[in-house]
């Protein structure tokens, strides 16, 4: 047990695993759910071009889109708010 605790602390310091970015989570959920950008746009009640803007970092997500991402794609709010 002591060795595993030492290894765990070493990994936390030298190889931390942070939260994924919102872009990464959206892409992952799209893959898991078999969604294309136009499907995601319909699910989030927005346009496909707006989805592209969000994913390319050209536009910040709105509060309504953030809520929809949390509710419909089950993306953790910590990831959305980072």
mmCIF file of the N, C-alpha and C atoms, coordinates in Angstrom:
data_MODEL
# 
_entry.id   MODEL 
# 
loop_
_atom_site.group_PDB 
_atom_site.id 
_atom_site.type_symbol 
_atom_site.label_atom_id 
_atom_site.label_alt_id 
_atom_site.label_comp_id 
_atom_site.label_asym_id 
_atom_site.label_entity_id 
_atom_site.label_seq_id 
_atom_site.pdbx_PDB_ins_code 
_atom_site.Cartn_x 
_atom_site.Cartn_y 
_atom_site.Cartn_z 
_atom_site.occupancy 
_atom_site.B_iso_or_equiv 
_atom_site.pdbx_formal_charge 
_atom_site.auth_seq_id 
_atom_site.auth_comp_id 
_atom_site.auth_asym_id 
_atom_site.auth_atom_id 
_atom_site.pdbx_PDB_model_num 
ATOM 1   N N  . UNK A 1 1  ? 0.808   -1.202 0.000   1.00 0.00 ? 1  UNK A N  1 
ATOM 2   C CA . UNK A 1 1  ? 0.000   0.000  0.000   1.00 0.00 ? 1  UNK A CA 1 
ATOM 3   C C  . UNK A 1 1  ? 0.846   1.260  0.000   1.00 0.00 ? 1  UNK A C  1 
ATOM 4   N N  . UNK A 1 2  ? 1.901   1.288  0.714   1.00 0.00 ? 2  UNK A N  1 
ATOM 5   C CA . UNK A 1 2  ? 2.734   2.477  0.793   1.00 0.00 ? 2  UNK A CA 1 
ATOM 6   C C  . UNK A 1 2  ? 3.347   2.790  -0.565  1.00 0.00 ? 2  UNK A C  1 
ATOM 7   N N  . UNK A 1 3  ? 3.794   1.777  -1.275  1.00 0.00 ? 3  UNK A N  1 
ATOM 8   C CA . UNK A 1 3  ? 4.389   1.995  -2.595  1.00 0.00 ? 3  UNK A CA 1 
ATOM 9   C C  . UNK A 1 3  ? 3.354   2.568  -3.564  1.00 0.00 ? 3  UNK A C  1 
ATOM 10  N N  . UNK A 1 4  ? 2.131   2.078  -3.516  1.00 0.00 ? 4  UNK A N  1 
ATOM 11  C CA . UNK A 1 4  ? 1.106   2.592  -4.425  1.00 0.00 ? 4  UNK A CA 1 
ATOM 12  C C  . UNK A 1 4  ? 0.772   4.047  -4.110  1.00 0.00 ? 4  UNK A C  1 
ATOM 13  N N  . UNK A 1 5  ? 0.805   4.422  -2.832  1.00 0.00 ? 5  UNK A N  1 
ATOM 14  C CA . UNK A 1 5  ? 0.574   5.826  -2.464  1.00 0.00 ? 5  UNK A CA 1 
ATOM 15  C C  . UNK A 1 5  ? 1.690   6.720  -2.989  1.00 0.00 ? 5  UNK A C  1 
ATOM 16  N N  . UNK A 1 6  ? 2.916   6.246  -2.892  1.00 0.00 ? 6  UNK A N  1 
ATOM 17  C CA . UNK A 1 6  ? 4.063   7.011  -3.389  1.00 0.00 ? 6  UNK A CA 1 
ATOM 18  C C  . UNK A 1 6  ? 3.962   7.183  -4.902  1.00 0.00 ? 6  UNK A C  1 
ATOM 19  N N  . UNK A 1 7  ? 3.609   6.114  -5.590  1.00 0.00 ? 7  UNK A N  1 
ATOM 20  C CA . UNK A 1 7  ? 3.468   6.175  -7.046  1.00 0.00 ? 7  UNK A CA 1 
ATOM 21  C C  . UNK A 1 7  ? 2.349   7.124  -7.437  1.00 0.00 ? 7  UNK A C  1 
ATOM 22  N N  . UNK A 1 8  ? 1.237   7.062  -6.738  1.00 0.00 ? 8  UNK A N  1 
ATOM 23  C CA . UNK A 1 8  ? 0.104   7.937  -7.031  1.00 0.00 ? 8  UNK A CA 1 
ATOM 24  C C  . UNK A 1 8  ? 0.488   9.403  -6.864  1.00 0.00 ? 8  UNK A C  1 
ATOM 25  N N  . UNK A 1 9  ? 1.183   9.736  -5.784  1.00 0.00 ? 9  UNK A N  1 
ATOM 26  C CA . UNK A 1 9  ? 1.595   11.121 -5.565  1.00 0.00 ? 9  UNK A CA 1 
ATOM 27  C C  . UNK A 1 9  ? 2.592   11.572 -6.631  1.00 0.00 ? 9  UNK A C  1 
ATOM 28  N N  . UNK A 1 10 ? 3.502   10.695 -7.016  1.00 0.00 ? 10 UNK A N  1 
ATOM 29  C CA . UNK A 1 10 ? 4.462   11.006 -8.070  1.00 0.00 ? 10 UNK A CA 1 
ATOM 30  C C  . UNK A 1 10 ? 3.737   11.309 -9.382  1.00 0.00 ? 10 UNK A C  1 
ATOM 31  N N  . UNK A 1 11 ? 2.762   10.473 -9.728  1.00 0.00 ? 11 UNK A N  1 
ATOM 32  C CA . UNK A 1 11 ? 2.015   10.686 -10.973 1.00 0.00 ? 11 UNK A CA 1 
ATOM 33  C C  . UNK A 1 11 ? 1.208   11.971 -10.923 1.00 0.00 ? 11 UNK A C  1 
ATOM 34  N N  . UNK A 1 12 ? 0.632   12.287 -9.774  1.00 0.00 ? 12 UNK A N  1 
ATOM 35  C CA . UNK A 1 12 ? -0.136  13.523 -9.654  1.00 0.00 ? 12 UNK A CA 1 
ATOM 36  C C  . UNK A 1 12 ? 0.745   14.748 -9.872  1.00 0.00 ? 12 UNK A C  1 
ATOM 37  N N  . UNK A 1 13 ? 1.983   14.682 -9.408  1.00 0.00 ? 13 UNK A N  1 
ATOM 38  C CA . UNK A 1 13 ? 2.895   15.811 -9.546  1.00 0.00 ? 13 UNK A CA 1 
ATOM 39  C C  . UNK A 1 13 ? 3.482   15.899 -10.952 1.00 0.00 ? 13 UNK A C  1 
ATOM 40  N N  . UNK A 1 14 ? 3.953   14.774 -11.461 1.00 0.00 ? 14 UNK A N  1 
ATOM 41  C CA . UNK A 1 14 ? 4.702   14.785 -12.717 1.00 0.00 ? 14 UNK A CA 1 
ATOM 42  C C  . UNK A 1 14 ? 3.861   14.504 -13.960 1.00 0.00 ? 14 UNK A C  1 
ATOM 43  N N  . UNK A 1 15 ? 2.723   13.878 -13.806 1.00 0.00 ? 15 UNK A N  1 
ATOM 44  C CA . UNK A 1 15 ? 1.868   13.538 -14.941 1.00 0.00 ? 15 UNK A CA 1 
ATOM 45  C C  . UNK A 1 15 ? 0.404   13.836 -14.616 1.00 0.00 ? 15 UNK A C  1 
ATOM 46  N N  . UNK A 1 16 ? 0.100   15.101 -14.301 1.00 0.00 ? 16 UNK A N  1 
ATOM 47  C CA . UNK A 1 16 ? -1.283  15.412 -13.931 1.00 0.00 ? 16 UNK A CA 1 
ATOM 48  C C  . UNK A 1 16 ? -2.233  15.250 -15.125 1.00 0.00 ? 16 UNK A C  1 
ATOM 49  N N  . UNK A 1 17 ? -3.407  14.790 -14.819 1.00 0.00 ? 17 UNK A N  1 
ATOM 50  C CA . UNK A 1 17 ? -4.447  14.660 -15.843 1.00 0.00 ? 17 UNK A CA 1 
ATOM 51  C C  . UNK A 1 17 ? -5.490  15.724 -15.533 1.00 0.00 ? 17 UNK A C  1 
ATOM 52  N N  . UNK A 1 18 ? -5.545  16.734 -16.368 1.00 0.00 ? 18 UNK A N  1 
ATOM 53  C CA . UNK A 1 18 ? -6.490  17.822 -16.152 1.00 0.00 ? 18 UNK A CA 1 
ATOM 54  C C  . UNK A 1 18 ? -7.823  17.540 -16.825 1.00 0.00 ? 18 UNK A C  1 
ATOM 55  N N  . UNK A 1 19 ? -8.707  18.492 -16.689 1.00 0.00 ? 19 UNK A N  1 
ATOM 56  C CA . UNK A 1 19 ? -10.000 18.381 -17.346 1.00 0.00 ? 19 UNK A CA 1 
ATOM 57  C C  . UNK A 1 19 ? -9.824  18.531 -18.854 1.00 0.00 ? 19 UNK A C  1 
ATOM 58  N N  . UNK A 1 20 ? -10.608 17.805 -19.621 1.00 0.00 ? 20 UNK A N  1 
ATOM 59  C CA . UNK A 1 20 ? -10.563 18.018 -21.069 1.00 0.00 ? 20 UNK A CA 1 
ATOM 60  C C  . UNK A 1 20 ? -11.170 19.382 -21.394 1.00 0.00 ? 20 UNK A C  1 
ATOM 61  N N  . UNK A 1 21 ? -10.831 19.916 -22.552 1.00 0.00 ? 21 UNK A N  1 
ATOM 62  C CA . UNK A 1 21 ? -11.424 21.192 -22.959 1.00 0.00 ? 21 UNK A CA 1 
ATOM 63  C C  . UNK A 1 21 ? -12.867 20.959 -23.397 1.00 0.00 ? 21 UNK A C  1 
ATOM 64  N N  . UNK A 1 22 ? -13.618 22.025 -23.453 1.00 0.00 ? 22 UNK A N  1 
ATOM 65  C CA . UNK A 1 22 ? -15.007 21.919 -23.898 1.00 0.00 ? 22 UNK A CA 1 
ATOM 66  C C  . UNK A 1 22 ? -15.063 21.389 -25.326 1.00 0.00 ? 22 UNK A C  1 
ATOM 67  N N  . UNK A 1 23 ? -14.165 21.890 -26.164 1.00 0.00 ? 23 UNK A N  1 
ATOM 68  C CA . UNK A 1 23 ? -14.103 21.427 -27.554 1.00 0.00 ? 23 UNK A CA 1 
ATOM 69  C C  . UNK A 1 23 ? -13.890 19.912 -27.608 1.00 0.00 ? 23 UNK A C  1 
ATOM 70  N N  . UNK A 1 24 ? -12.955 19.412 -26.811 1.00 0.00 ? 24 UNK A N  1 
ATOM 71  C CA . UNK A 1 24 ? -12.680 17.967 -26.780 1.00 0.00 ? 24 UNK A CA 1 
ATOM 72  C C  . UNK A 1 24 ? -13.898 17.177 -26.314 1.00 0.00 ? 24 UNK A C  1 
ATOM 73  N N  . UNK A 1 25 ? -14.601 17.690 -25.317 1.00 0.00 ? 25 UNK A N  1 
ATOM 74  C CA . UNK A 1 25 ? -15.774 16.987 -24.803 1.00 0.00 ? 25 UNK A CA 1 
ATOM 75  C C  . UNK A 1 25 ? -16.910 16.974 -25.818 1.00 0.00 ? 25 UNK A C  1 
ATOM 76  N N  . UNK A 1 26 ? -17.107 18.088 -26.495 1.00 0.00 ? 26 UNK A N  1 
ATOM 77  C CA . UNK A 1 26 ? -18.164 18.130 -27.508 1.00 0.00 ? 26 UNK A CA 1 
ATOM 78  C C  . UNK A 1 26 ? -17.852 17.135 -28.621 1.00 0.00 ? 26 UNK A C  1 
ATOM 79  N N  . UNK A 1 27 ? -16.603 17.133 -29.081 1.00 0.00 ? 27 UNK A N  1 
ATOM 80  C CA . UNK A 1 27 ? -16.189 16.199 -30.132 1.00 0.00 ? 27 UNK A CA 1 
ATOM 81  C C  . UNK A 1 27 ? -16.368 14.746 -29.669 1.00 0.00 ? 27 UNK A C  1 
ATOM 82  N N  . UNK A 1 28 ? -16.009 14.458 -28.418 1.00 0.00 ? 28 UNK A N  1 
ATOM 83  C CA . UNK A 1 28 ? -16.160 13.110 -27.880 1.00 0.00 ? 28 UNK A CA 1 
ATOM 84  C C  . UNK A 1 28 ? -17.620 12.700 -27.839 1.00 0.00 ? 28 UNK A C  1 
ATOM 85  N N  . UNK A 1 29 ? -18.472 13.582 -27.336 1.00 0.00 ? 29 UNK A N  1 
ATOM 86  C CA . UNK A 1 29 ? -19.907 13.258 -27.253 1.00 0.00 ? 29 UNK A CA 1 
ATOM 87  C C  . UNK A 1 29 ? -20.502 13.084 -28.655 1.00 0.00 ? 29 UNK A C  1 
ATOM 88  N N  . UNK A 1 30 ? -20.072 13.913 -29.599 1.00 0.00 ? 30 UNK A N  1 
ATOM 89  C CA . UNK A 1 30 ? -20.559 13.773 -30.966 1.00 0.00 ? 30 UNK A CA 1 
ATOM 90  C C  . UNK A 1 30 ? -20.176 12.402 -31.513 1.00 0.00 ? 30 UNK A C  1 
ATOM 91  N N  . UNK A 1 31 ? -18.951 11.983 -31.267 1.00 0.00 ? 31 UNK A N  1 
ATOM 92  C CA . UNK A 1 31 ? -18.484 10.669 -31.712 1.00 0.00 ? 31 UNK A CA 1 
ATOM 93  C C  . UNK A 1 31 ? -19.282 9.558  -31.035 1.00 0.00 ? 31 UNK A C  1 
ATOM 94  N N  . UNK A 1 32 ? -19.443 9.655  -29.717 1.00 0.00 ? 32 UNK A N  1 
ATOM 95  C CA . UNK A 1 32 ? -20.165 8.627  -28.963 1.00 0.00 ? 32 UNK A CA 1 
ATOM 96  C C  . UNK A 1 32 ? -21.617 8.502  -29.406 1.00 0.00 ? 32 UNK A C  1 
ATOM 97  N N  . UNK A 1 33 ? -22.228 9.631  -29.744 1.00 0.00 ? 33 UNK A N  1 
ATOM 98  C CA . UNK A 1 33 ? -23.638 9.640  -30.112 1.00 0.00 ? 33 UNK A CA 1 
ATOM 99  C C  . UNK A 1 33 ? -23.853 9.529  -31.620 1.00 0.00 ? 33 UNK A C  1 
ATOM 100 N N  . UNK A 1 34 ? -22.764 9.509  -32.378 1.00 0.00 ? 34 UNK A N  1 
ATOM 101 C CA . UNK A 1 34 ? -22.872 9.409  -33.828 1.00 0.00 ? 34 UNK A CA 1 
ATOM 102 C C  . UNK A 1 34 ? -23.469 10.652 -34.472 1.00 0.00 ? 34 UNK A C  1 
ATOM 103 N N  . UNK A 1 35 ? -23.142 11.809 -33.922 1.00 0.00 ? 35 UNK A N  1 
ATOM 104 C CA . UNK A 1 35 ? -23.705 13.068 -34.418 1.00 0.00 ? 35 UNK A CA 1 
ATOM 105 C C  . UNK A 1 35 ? -22.740 13.775 -35.356 1.00 0.00 ? 35 UNK A C  1 
ATOM 106 N N  . UNK A 1 36 ? -23.300 14.389 -36.373 1.00 0.00 ? 36 UNK A N  1 
ATOM 107 C CA . UNK A 1 36 ? -22.542 15.303 -37.221 1.00 0.00 ? 36 UNK A CA 1 
ATOM 108 C C  . UNK A 1 36 ? -22.852 16.710 -36.723 1.00 0.00 ? 36 UNK A C  1 
ATOM 109 N N  . UNK A 1 37 ? -22.142 17.695 -37.246 1.00 0.00 ? 37 UNK A N  1 
ATOM 110 C CA . UNK A 1 37 ? -22.357 19.066 -36.767 1.00 0.00 ? 37 UNK A CA 1 
ATOM 111 C C  . UNK A 1 37 ? -23.791 19.531 -36.981 1.00 0.00 ? 37 UNK A C  1 
ATOM 112 N N  . UNK A 1 38 ? -24.394 19.147 -38.112 1.00 0.00 ? 38 UNK A N  1 
ATOM 113 C CA . UNK A 1 38 ? -25.777 19.565 -38.366 1.00 0.00 ? 38 UNK A CA 1 
ATOM 114 C C  . UNK A 1 38 ? -26.730 18.898 -37.381 1.00 0.00 ? 38 UNK A C  1 
ATOM 115 N N  . UNK A 1 39 ? -26.429 17.647 -36.971 1.00 0.00 ? 39 UNK A N  1 
ATOM 116 C CA . UNK A 1 39 ? -27.255 16.960 -35.979 1.00 0.00 ? 39 UNK A CA 1 
ATOM 117 C C  . UNK A 1 39 ? -27.131 17.644 -34.615 1.00 0.00 ? 39 UNK A C  1 
ATOM 118 N N  . UNK A 1 40 ? -25.902 18.014 -34.274 1.00 0.00 ? 40 UNK A N  1 
ATOM 119 C CA . UNK A 1 40 ? -25.674 18.709 -33.009 1.00 0.00 ? 40 UNK A CA 1 
ATOM 120 C C  . UNK A 1 40 ? -26.386 20.053 -33.012 1.00 0.00 ? 40 UNK A C  1 
ATOM 121 N N  . UNK A 1 41 ? -26.337 20.739 -34.131 1.00 0.00 ? 41 UNK A N  1 
ATOM 122 C CA . UNK A 1 41 ? -27.021 22.033 -34.246 1.00 0.00 ? 41 UNK A CA 1 
ATOM 123 C C  . UNK A 1 41 ? -28.514 21.878 -33.999 1.00 0.00 ? 41 UNK A C  1 
ATOM 124 N N  . UNK A 1 42 ? -29.116 20.848 -34.582 1.00 0.00 ? 42 UNK A N  1 
ATOM 125 C CA . UNK A 1 42 ? -30.555 20.608 -34.376 1.00 0.00 ? 42 UNK A CA 1 
ATOM 126 C C  . UNK A 1 42 ? -30.835 20.271 -32.912 1.00 0.00 ? 42 UNK A C  1 
ATOM 127 N N  . UNK A 1 43 ? -29.977 19.464 -32.307 1.00 0.00 ? 43 UNK A N  1 
ATOM 128 C CA . UNK A 1 43 ? -30.151 19.073 -30.914 1.00 0.00 ? 43 UNK A CA 1 
ATOM 129 C C  . UNK A 1 43 ? -30.049 20.271 -29.976 1.00 0.00 ? 43 UNK A C  1 
ATOM 130 N N  . UNK A 1 44 ? -29.143 21.202 -30.295 1.00 0.00 ? 44 UNK A N  1 
ATOM 131 C CA . UNK A 1 44 ? -28.935 22.377 -29.450 1.00 0.00 ? 44 UNK A CA 1 
ATOM 132 C C  . UNK A 1 44 ? -29.765 23.577 -29.887 1.00 0.00 ? 44 UNK A C  1 
ATOM 133 N N  . UNK A 1 45 ? -30.588 23.388 -30.904 1.00 0.00 ? 45 UNK A N  1 
ATOM 134 C CA . UNK A 1 45 ? -31.477 24.438 -31.403 1.00 0.00 ? 45 UNK A CA 1 
ATOM 135 C C  . UNK A 1 45 ? -30.699 25.680 -31.863 1.00 0.00 ? 45 UNK A C  1 
ATOM 136 N N  . UNK A 1 46 ? -29.690 25.430 -32.696 1.00 0.00 ? 46 UNK A N  1 
ATOM 137 C CA . UNK A 1 46 ? -28.891 26.513 -33.259 1.00 0.00 ? 46 UNK A CA 1 
ATOM 138 C C  . UNK A 1 46 ? -28.501 26.125 -34.681 1.00 0.00 ? 46 UNK A C  1 
ATOM 139 N N  . UNK A 1 47 ? -27.717 26.943 -35.339 1.00 0.00 ? 47 UNK A N  1 
ATOM 140 C CA . UNK A 1 47 ? -27.332 26.652 -36.723 1.00 0.00 ? 47 UNK A CA 1 
ATOM 141 C C  . UNK A 1 47 ? -26.014 25.877 -36.771 1.00 0.00 ? 47 UNK A C  1 
ATOM 142 N N  . UNK A 1 48 ? -25.793 25.189 -37.883 1.00 0.00 ? 48 UNK A N  1 
ATOM 143 C CA . UNK A 1 48 ? -24.563 24.429 -38.081 1.00 0.00 ? 48 UNK A CA 1 
ATOM 144 C C  . UNK A 1 48 ? -23.362 25.369 -38.135 1.00 0.00 ? 48 UNK A C  1 
ATOM 145 N N  . UNK A 1 49 ? -23.546 26.560 -38.713 1.00 0.00 ? 49 UNK A N  1 
ATOM 146 C CA . UNK A 1 49 ? -22.436 27.516 -38.765 1.00 0.00 ? 49 UNK A CA 1 
ATOM 147 C C  . UNK A 1 49 ? -22.074 28.011 -37.368 1.00 0.00 ? 49 UNK A C  1 
ATOM 148 N N  . UNK A 1 50 ? -23.055 28.136 -36.506 1.00 0.00 ? 50 UNK A N  1 
ATOM 149 C CA . UNK A 1 50 ? -22.800 28.557 -35.124 1.00 0.00 ? 50 UNK A CA 1 
ATOM 150 C C  . UNK A 1 50 ? -22.012 27.468 -34.387 1.00 0.00 ? 50 UNK A C  1 
ATOM 151 N N  . UNK A 1 51 ? -22.362 26.208 -34.639 1.00 0.00 ? 51 UNK A N  1 
ATOM 152 C CA . UNK A 1 51 ? -21.627 25.085 -34.043 1.00 0.00 ? 51 UNK A CA 1 
ATOM 153 C C  . UNK A 1 51 ? -20.173 25.128 -34.509 1.00 0.00 ? 51 UNK A C  1 
ATOM 154 N N  . UNK A 1 52 ? -19.963 25.370 -35.783 1.00 0.00 ? 52 UNK A N  1 
ATOM 155 C CA . UNK A 1 52 ? -18.600 25.477 -36.310 1.00 0.00 ? 52 UNK A CA 1 
ATOM 156 C C  . UNK A 1 52 ? -17.840 26.609 -35.627 1.00 0.00 ? 52 UNK A C  1 
ATOM 157 N N  . UNK A 1 53 ? -18.498 27.742 -35.422 1.00 0.00 ? 53 UNK A N  1 
ATOM 158 C CA . UNK A 1 53 ? -17.860 28.865 -34.732 1.00 0.00 ? 53 UNK A CA 1 
ATOM 159 C C  . UNK A 1 53 ? -17.460 28.489 -33.312 1.00 0.00 ? 53 UNK A C  1 
ATOM 160 N N  . UNK A 1 54 ? -18.346 27.772 -32.602 1.00 0.00 ? 54 UNK A N  1 
ATOM 161 C CA . UNK A 1 54 ? -18.028 27.333 -31.242 1.00 0.00 ? 54 UNK A CA 1 
ATOM 162 C C  . UNK A 1 54 ? -16.823 26.390 -31.244 1.00 0.00 ? 54 UNK A C  1 
ATOM 163 N N  . UNK A 1 55 ? -16.844 25.421 -32.147 1.00 0.00 ? 55 UNK A N  1 
ATOM 164 C CA . UNK A 1 55 ? -15.790 24.409 -32.164 1.00 0.00 ? 55 UNK A CA 1 
ATOM 165 C C  . UNK A 1 55 ? -14.455 24.958 -32.653 1.00 0.00 ? 55 UNK A C  1 
ATOM 166 N N  . UNK A 1 56 ? -14.489 26.000 -33.470 1.00 0.00 ? 56 UNK A N  1 
ATOM 167 C CA . UNK A 1 56 ? -13.255 26.604 -33.970 1.00 0.00 ? 56 UNK A CA 1 
ATOM 168 C C  . UNK A 1 56 ? -12.760 27.745 -33.097 1.00 0.00 ? 56 UNK A C  1 
ATOM 169 N N  . UNK A 1 57 ? -13.485 28.025 -32.007 1.00 0.00 ? 57 UNK A N  1 
ATOM 170 C CA . UNK A 1 57 ? -13.070 29.075 -31.083 1.00 0.00 ? 57 UNK A CA 1 
ATOM 171 C C  . UNK A 1 57 ? -13.329 30.483 -31.573 1.00 0.00 ? 57 UNK A C  1 
ATOM 172 N N  . UNK A 1 58 ? -14.172 30.629 -32.577 1.00 0.00 ? 58 UNK A N  1 
ATOM 173 C CA . UNK A 1 58 ? -14.470 31.955 -33.117 1.00 0.00 ? 58 UNK A CA 1 
ATOM 174 C C  . UNK A 1 58 ? -15.572 32.665 -32.341 1.00 0.00 ? 58 UNK A C  1 
ATOM 175 N N  . UNK A 1 59 ? -16.289 31.917 -31.519 1.00 0.00 ? 59 UNK A N  1 
ATOM 176 C CA . UNK A 1 59 ? -17.417 32.476 -30.782 1.00 0.00 ? 59 UNK A CA 1 
ATOM 177 C C  . UNK A 1 59 ? -17.507 31.781 -29.432 1.00 0.00 ? 59 UNK A C  1 
ATOM 178 N N  . UNK A 1 60 ? -17.862 32.550 -28.418 1.00 0.00 ? 60 UNK A N  1 
ATOM 179 C CA . UNK A 1 60 ? -18.090 31.991 -27.088 1.00 0.00 ? 60 UNK A CA 1 
ATOM 180 C C  . UNK A 1 60 ? -19.504 31.409 -27.038 1.00 0.00 ? 60 UNK A C  1 
ATOM 181 N N  . UNK A 1 61 ? -19.664 30.335 -26.268 1.00 0.00 ? 61 UNK A N  1 
ATOM 182 C CA . UNK A 1 61 ? -20.993 29.747 -26.170 1.00 0.00 ? 61 UNK A CA 1 
ATOM 183 C C  . UNK A 1 61 ? -21.901 30.637 -25.329 1.00 0.00 ? 61 UNK A C  1 
ATOM 184 N N  . UNK A 1 62 ? -23.177 30.597 -25.644 1.00 0.00 ? 62 UNK A N  1 
ATOM 185 C CA . UNK A 1 62 ? -24.164 31.371 -24.896 1.00 0.00 ? 62 UNK A CA 1 
ATOM 186 C C  . UNK A 1 62 ? -24.621 30.560 -23.694 1.00 0.00 ? 62 UNK A C  1 
ATOM 187 N N  . UNK A 1 63 ? -25.315 31.201 -22.799 1.00 0.00 ? 63 UNK A N  1 
ATOM 188 C CA . UNK A 1 63 ? -25.830 30.527 -21.611 1.00 0.00 ? 63 UNK A CA 1 
ATOM 189 C C  . UNK A 1 63 ? -26.804 29.415 -22.000 1.00 0.00 ? 63 UNK A C  1 
ATOM 190 N N  . UNK A 1 64 ? -27.657 29.679 -22.986 1.00 0.00 ? 64 UNK A N  1 
ATOM 191 C CA . UNK A 1 64 ? -28.616 28.656 -23.414 1.00 0.00 ? 64 UNK A CA 1 
ATOM 192 C C  . UNK A 1 64 ? -27.916 27.440 -24.019 1.00 0.00 ? 64 UNK A C  1 
ATOM 193 N N  . UNK A 1 65 ? -26.876 27.677 -24.798 1.00 0.00 ? 65 UNK A N  1 
ATOM 194 C CA . UNK A 1 65 ? -26.117 26.571 -25.388 1.00 0.00 ? 65 UNK A CA 1 
ATOM 195 C C  . UNK A 1 65 ? -25.381 25.808 -24.293 1.00 0.00 ? 65 UNK A C  1 
ATOM 196 N N  . UNK A 1 66 ? -24.845 26.528 -23.319 1.00 0.00 ? 66 UNK A N  1 
ATOM 197 C CA . UNK A 1 66 ? -24.158 25.876 -22.200 1.00 0.00 ? 66 UNK A CA 1 
ATOM 198 C C  . UNK A 1 66 ? -25.116 24.955 -21.444 1.00 0.00 ? 66 UNK A C  1 
ATOM 199 N N  . UNK A 1 67 ? -26.325 25.430 -21.201 1.00 0.00 ? 67 UNK A N  1 
ATOM 200 C CA . UNK A 1 67 ? -27.331 24.599 -20.524 1.00 0.00 ? 67 UNK A CA 1 
ATOM 201 C C  . UNK A 1 67 ? -27.676 23.374 -21.356 1.00 0.00 ? 67 UNK A C  1 
ATOM 202 N N  . UNK A 1 68 ? -27.833 23.574 -22.656 1.00 0.00 ? 68 UNK A N  1 
ATOM 203 C CA . UNK A 1 68 ? -28.169 22.457 -23.540 1.00 0.00 ? 68 UNK A CA 1 
ATOM 204 C C  . UNK A 1 68 ? -27.037 21.431 -23.592 1.00 0.00 ? 68 UNK A C  1 
ATOM 205 N N  . UNK A 1 69 ? -25.795 21.902 -23.606 1.00 0.00 ? 69 UNK A N  1 
ATOM 206 C CA . UNK A 1 69 ? -24.651 20.981 -23.602 1.00 0.00 ? 69 UNK A CA 1 
ATOM 207 C C  . UNK A 1 69 ? -24.658 20.134 -22.339 1.00 0.00 ? 69 UNK A C  1 
ATOM 208 N N  . UNK A 1 70 ? -24.985 20.754 -21.232 1.00 0.00 ? 70 UNK A N  1 
ATOM 209 C CA . UNK A 1 70 ? -25.026 20.036 -19.960 1.00 0.00 ? 70 UNK A CA 1 
ATOM 210 C C  . UNK A 1 70 ? -26.180 19.037 -19.928 1.00 0.00 ? 70 UNK A C  1 
ATOM 211 N N  . UNK A 1 71 ? -27.346 19.465 -20.366 1.00 0.00 ? 71 UNK A N  1 
ATOM 212 C CA . UNK A 1 71 ? -28.535 18.624 -20.274 1.00 0.00 ? 71 UNK A CA 1 
ATOM 213 C C  . UNK A 1 71 ? -28.602 17.554 -21.355 1.00 0.00 ? 71 UNK A C  1 
ATOM 214 N N  . UNK A 1 72 ? -28.297 17.913 -22.579 1.00 0.00 ? 72 UNK A N  1 
ATOM 215 C CA . UNK A 1 72 ? -28.501 16.982 -23.690 1.00 0.00 ? 72 UNK A CA 1 
ATOM 216 C C  . UNK A 1 72 ? -27.291 16.137 -24.020 1.00 0.00 ? 72 UNK A C  1 
ATOM 217 N N  . UNK A 1 73 ? -26.082 16.653 -23.733 1.00 0.00 ? 73 UNK A N  1 
ATOM 218 C CA . UNK A 1 73 ? -24.871 15.887 -24.013 1.00 0.00 ? 73 UNK A CA 1 
ATOM 219 C C  . UNK A 1 73 ? -24.208 15.382 -22.740 1.00 0.00 ? 73 UNK A C  1 
ATOM 220 N N  . UNK A 1 74 ? -24.786 15.744 -21.591 1.00 0.00 ? 74 UNK A N  1 
ATOM 221 C CA . UNK A 1 74 ? -24.282 15.308 -20.291 1.00 0.00 ? 74 UNK A CA 1 
ATOM 222 C C  . UNK A 1 74 ? -22.813 15.715 -20.098 1.00 0.00 ? 74 UNK A C  1 
ATOM 223 N N  . UNK A 1 75 ? -22.500 16.956 -20.460 1.00 0.00 ? 75 UNK A N  1 
ATOM 224 C CA . UNK A 1 75 ? -21.156 17.481 -20.257 1.00 0.00 ? 75 UNK A CA 1 
ATOM 225 C C  . UNK A 1 75 ? -21.130 18.181 -18.907 1.00 0.00 ? 75 UNK A C  1 
ATOM 226 N N  . UNK A 1 76 ? -20.152 17.831 -18.106 1.00 0.00 ? 76 UNK A N  1 
ATOM 227 C CA . UNK A 1 76 ? -20.026 18.365 -16.753 1.00 0.00 ? 76 UNK A CA 1 
ATOM 228 C C  . UNK A 1 76 ? -19.916 19.890 -16.784 1.00 0.00 ? 76 UNK A C  1 
ATOM 229 N N  . UNK A 1 77 ? -20.585 20.532 -15.863 1.00 0.00 ? 77 UNK A N  1 
ATOM 230 C CA . UNK A 1 77 ? -20.583 21.995 -15.820 1.00 0.00 ? 77 UNK A CA 1 
ATOM 231 C C  . UNK A 1 77 ? -19.186 22.561 -15.563 1.00 0.00 ? 77 UNK A C  1 
ATOM 232 N N  . UNK A 1 78 ? -18.331 21.840 -14.844 1.00 0.00 ? 78 UNK A N  1 
ATOM 233 C CA . UNK A 1 78 ? -16.951 22.314 -14.626 1.00 0.00 ? 78 UNK A CA 1 
ATOM 234 C C  . UNK A 1 78 ? -16.205 22.460 -15.941 1.00 0.00 ? 78 UNK A C  1 
ATOM 235 N N  . UNK A 1 79 ? -16.461 21.557 -16.860 1.00 0.00 ? 79 UNK A N  1 
ATOM 236 C CA . UNK A 1 79 ? -15.800 21.617 -18.165 1.00 0.00 ? 79 UNK A CA 1 
ATOM 237 C C  . UNK A 1 79 ? -16.362 22.788 -18.974 1.00 0.00 ? 79 UNK A C  1 
ATOM 238 N N  . UNK A 1 80 ? -17.654 22.994 -18.891 1.00 0.00 ? 80 UNK A N  1 
ATOM 239 C CA . UNK A 1 80 ? -18.284 24.085 -19.638 1.00 0.00 ? 80 UNK A CA 1 
ATOM 240 C C  . UNK A 1 80 ? -17.806 25.444 -19.130 1.00 0.00 ? 80 UNK A C  1 
ATOM 241 N N  . UNK A 1 81 ? -17.631 25.570 -17.838 1.00 0.00 ? 81 UNK A N  1 
ATOM 242 C CA . UNK A 1 81 ? -17.288 26.863 -17.243 1.00 0.00 ? 81 UNK A CA 1 
ATOM 243 C C  . UNK A 1 81 ? -15.798 27.184 -17.223 1.00 0.00 ? 81 UNK A C  1 
ATOM 244 N N  . UNK A 1 82 ? -14.939 26.217 -17.558 1.00 0.00 ? 82 UNK A N  1 
ATOM 245 C CA . UNK A 1 82 ? -13.494 26.483 -17.482 1.00 0.00 ? 82 UNK A CA 1 
ATOM 246 C C  . UNK A 1 82 ? -13.038 27.488 -18.508 1.00 0.00 ? 82 UNK A C  1 
# 
